[in-house]
């Protein structure tokens, strides 16, 4: 079991500890059952009591979030590469159209073949 505590006010004292506004994790057995009851009842404190299963779930969720963030970054890179390829293709299509126009123009200027 792990106990997480943060205070709504810096240096708020309860059960012999000055609690800060940042979350602090305390190990199992740090607080007696009576201390936990007092801490949980204190409106100036946010207290979470986490089991090993809760902590394992948090780690699993954190890993899932990391994998998801990595996949999202990879997808953004692939999208950027695709956009670049689309821009390159558009440039090539434009160059091809210009060449075709030049060929048509040149064909119109040439005199017909005499047979």
Buried (B, 14 or more C-beta within 10 A) or exposed (E): BBBEBBBEEEEBEBBEBEBBEEEEEBEEEBBEEEBBEBBBEBEEBBBEBBEEEEEEEEEEEEEEEEEEEEEEEEEEEEEEEEEEEEEEEEEEEEEEEEEEEEEEEEEEEEEEEEE
